[in-house]
């Protein structure tokens, strides 16, 4: 089973690299033409990145509070 998950991770990493190249090319061409797509893309990445940390922090706080009692 462990080999299967490793295989899925490997396949996904190839797909993600391809998507990143397409997003980068689109953002660069838009920025060269005076667009603001790159700024919106960066804000979206930060927005999506913040929620896992907030959820993890809430779980850690609840766990700490429960152990304190």
N, C-alpha and C positions, 0 to 999 in steps of 0.2 A: 504494500500500500504506500509505503514511503517513496518508492521509486515512481509511482504514479503521480504523486503530488509534486515531486521534483520535475517530472516531465511536463506537467501542466504549468509550473512556474517558468520553465525554460521557454515553452511555446508562447506564453503570455508576454515574456520580456521581449521577444522578437517583435510581437505585434505592437507593443507600447513604443518601442524605439521608432517604428515606422510612423506611428501617429505623431510622435513628437517632432519628427522631421517635417511633416506636413504642416503642423501648427506653426512651427518656427518659420517656415517659408512664407506662409500666409501672413503672419504677423510682421515679418520683415518687409515684405512687399507693400503691405498696407501702411507701415510707418514711413517708408520711403516716399509714398505718395501723399503724405500729410494726414493720414488717418489716425484714429485713436484706438484701433482694435487691440494693439499690444498692451495698452494701459488697462483696458477692460479684461483682457486675458490674464494679466498679472493679478488684478483684483479678484478675479474668479478663482484663481489658484489659491490665493491666500484665504479666501472665504471657505473653500472646500477643505483646506488644510486645518483650519481652526476647529471645526466641529469634532473630529476624533479626539483632539486634546481636551476640549471642554467636557466631552462625555467621560473620558478617562479620569479627568480631574474630579468630576462629580462622583464617580464610582469610588475613587480613592478617598474622597472626603467622607462619603457615607460609610465606607468600611472603617475609616479611622474613628468616626463618631460612634459607630457601633461597638468597636473594641474599647473605647474610652468608658463606656457605661459598664 
